[in-house]
């Protein structure tokens, strides 16, 4: 379903078309040169954004870019994947002396309170 174009954008587009027609009627050669250079600039920028270089390299065999397989988003969202097994935790616990004195006192108190 087509959305309704806002009136402000329509007015700007009509003014742009009107201005283009006026400049084209006054100086068609210069207008065509500007249009051609604009199209060339658009193509060069688009090529640079896609490949990372301004011009295509024709020397040597090219390696094809690895393409990611497109998977439908709706099916993948409903499909449950098998849970991966959990790996061992990569961190080690280093024993220190910080809580040991308190634990010894608690152990001694618990031994003293036990009746035989």
Helices and strands as residue ranges (DSSP letters): H 7-26, H 28-51, H 73-78, H 100-113
